Amino acid sequence: MRRSLPADYGIEQFALTARDVFFVKLRYIKFEEPMERWLKSQFYLFYKIWIAPSDDSADAILGVGSSCGFDVGEKFYQLFCKNVRTPPYRVVREELGTTPYHRALHSFVADGFIAMGDAACLTKPNNGEGTTAALALEEIAAEVAAEAMRGGAYPTRAALWPINKRYNDGQGKEFTFVLAVFARAVAHSIRMNDFLFAHDAIFSKKIIGAVGGSSGIGPGEIAKAIFFILYGMATGNIKPKEIGGMLAGGVRGLRILLHYARYPAAPAGFPAWVKKADRLWDSVGRMADYQIEI
Ligand SMILES: Cc1cc2nc3c(=O)[nH]c(=O)nc-3n(C[C@H](O)[C@H](O)[C@H](O)COP(=O)(O)OP(=O)(O)OC[C@H]3O[C@@H](n4cnc5c(N)ncnc54)[C@H](O)[C@@H]3O)c2cc1C
């Protein structure tokens, strides 16, 4: 529906290409030996692989995500099987799906219309979670739409606009920064991955495993990240080039975040805001642009 509205309706109509989505393959696994119920989420960021709790049909879910196509993820899965020790398991079921990995729509609202969920590209940039990310917008949308339609009024674009403003003042702004950093941060060596993983820094449970409405990035995590970057460089576990990519993403992410902090309070300032936002996003590039060949 978003893509089929008239071009001048006020909603972006772009289609998501293979370079704008994350291809996800889930393997439901049963461990060969009896184990305690698997309740943690373990992430292996270099491989874009994680092991997470399952429903009762399996002991855990081993997920593989990749830009560009399922075949790319399979190559990383083969390498993962070779390099990473896991408890022995067998696969009992597989599921395939895609999830957007793209900045959210510049505007979620138009005349009598609100875009939400995957259609609005609302996924958490640090782990692809779409359900909770979408709920943050939906909560705002329910309040604003109720107000806009009070007494039987028609929900015009202007009346729904506070949805854009309130969302981008909160989660929207925060996600821009995380998306810009992660697009670059995932392109790193196995050695850097193992180092940061061992110290639970940057690719930490708190950040990658963050659930709910926040990305999990607070001052404590940032200070820890800076310390382990310096420590990693001093010990040769992190190459300056790898940090350069992350820093470039961070600087661009910060510029975008500051631009989103000035999201227009009314539709009048929107066209000029979009022009600059597009320019800034172009400078960030996409995760698919930094895909490592193995
Ligand atoms: C493998 C995988 C694992 C994931 N794991 C998690 C997770 O652990 N946690 C999390 O938070 N998120 C996860 N996500 C993301 C999450 O599933 C999505 O973000 C979420 O389902 C999006 O909800 P939605 O309602 O916007 O879209 P969808 O769930 O895609 O629903 C859209 C619906 O619209 C229907 N539809 C489409 N076109 C039409 C049409 N023309 N007419 C009528 N109906 C139509 C579709 O059939 C579909 O039922 C995962 C995604 C994948 C692919």
The ligand as an ORCA input file, in Angstrom:
! r2SCAN-3c Opt
* xyz 0 1
  C      13.804    -14.919     10.331
  C      13.406    -13.673     11.080
  C      13.561    -13.616     12.463
  C      13.158    -12.493     13.177
  N      13.311    -12.475     14.521
  C      12.879    -11.404     15.226
  C      12.989    -11.386     16.646
  O      13.491    -12.310     17.271
  N      12.532    -10.284     17.302
  C      11.951     -9.237     16.647
  O      11.531     -8.263     17.287
  N      11.846     -9.230     15.294
  C      12.283    -10.282     14.572
  N      12.175    -10.288     13.199
  C      11.559     -9.137     12.534
  C      10.032     -9.202     12.666
  O       9.572    -10.496     12.315
  C       9.383     -8.176     11.737
  O      10.000     -6.916     11.964
  C       7.896     -8.062     12.005
  O       7.275     -9.296     11.774
  C       7.274     -7.010     11.076
  O       5.903     -6.950     11.299
  P       4.963     -6.284     10.245
  O       3.566     -6.485     10.759
  O       5.401     -4.901      9.972
  O       5.179     -7.062      8.890
  P       4.896     -8.596      8.556
  O       5.053     -9.440      9.786
  O       5.697     -8.894      7.344
  O       3.344     -8.585      8.216
  C       2.870     -8.058      7.005
  C       1.668     -8.884      6.627
  O       1.012     -8.271      5.522
  C       0.675     -9.272      4.595
  N       0.547     -8.624      3.283
  C       1.532     -8.202      2.478
  N       1.036     -7.643      1.374
  C      -0.291     -7.691      1.490
  C      -1.375     -7.250      0.673
  N      -1.151     -6.650     -0.492
  N      -2.637     -7.454      1.117
  C      -2.869     -8.071      2.323
  N      -1.881     -8.495      3.128
  C      -0.619     -8.307      2.722
  C       1.797    -10.281      4.681
  O       1.393    -11.540      4.197
  C       2.051    -10.300      6.187
  O       1.240    -11.210      6.857
  C      12.585    -11.397     12.475
  C      12.438    -11.450     11.085
  C      12.852    -12.569     10.389
  C      12.684    -12.611      8.901
*
